[in-house]
């Protein structure tokens, strides 16, 4: 393996481990099912990053071929699972669909390997990666209104990720047809500019995905907080209004003893104070 590819792969895997840790933390702390897919996706990506290093230290060619194929398969699996995790913020993703897509991403390249050999199998796995990126790009474009509504100012990170995806796709096609010793991951390439450009865009895209998850979760938290704040302040305000109205009606009837009037005034005073607190809550 080219030494530069090795170091870039290590760096990329470390960043993926950070993404995995973040997803696990969200899953444990928030206990939401939508984090299961990202945890599985980041896990696939971490394992995918380690497989070429293991394959490079093996002397059995067939096993090395299979590990490199699994590297591409798990990269495609990880990308699709992370995409489903992002999609779950905007619409419900049925578990059966997630399972079937994951199964297809695994079985199809392995079947191609058994029937047609390594080259076609690896090409099919790489094609699924490209298809996944295209689907993600289209989802961002068609869901831009929901994205803006969900995360507000954080939407700029989504569009940066979209730009990075497009650049990555264009760069991949350029490298595919211009680099003589091109192969998935450029693990054994001697073209230094190609290796640097490929991994730079890949690392940048991975960082943007992590930032995107943080902003999505923060956007959801702010949205939920605002909804709860409006709901409870409105309901409490209605209750206070009823109490104030009841106290005013009792006062107007003139049937109260002089000893009871201070209690009515106290109720009205405290209701007014509570109303001021509600205004402060709404302004938070």
C-alpha angles and dihedrals in degrees: 000000000000109000093227091052089049094055093044090050090051091050092047091050092050090053089049090052088055089052090049092050091050092050092048090050091051091048094050098042101038099030093213121152091221089077094061093079095049091048089052091044096051089045090055090049093050092050090045090056092053098047098073090052091051091045091052091059096050125094097200106093098202093054091047089052092051092048092051089048090050088050090061093040094051090045089056092043092049093048093050094046092049089048090053088050090055091044091053089068089067105031139007113269111204114232091229092058091048091050094047094048091048091049092049092050089054103040101041098062092040090052089048089051092052094046105033108014139247101310097057093039092053091045091053092050091049090047090055089053090053091046090051091053091049091050091049091050092051091047091054091049096048095040097045094114092053090044091053091047093048103045104014111191091012088071089089088074089056091054091046087054089049091052090048091051091051091047090048092052093047092046092049092054091047092051092044093059100031105042112079096205095040118155133154109291093008087246094153100028121123094202102109098187090051092051093048095047093044096051095038092059091041093051092045091050092050092051090049091052090054091049089047092056091049092051093044091053093044090048091052091048092051092046092050091046092052092047092050091044092053093043098051097037089052094048094045090047090055091050092049091049090054091049092049091047092049091049091049092050091050090049093049093052089065094215095121124109116237088250091058098049095077088059091055091048089049091052091050092046093050092046089054090050090050089050090055090051090052090053089052091050091052090051093054 
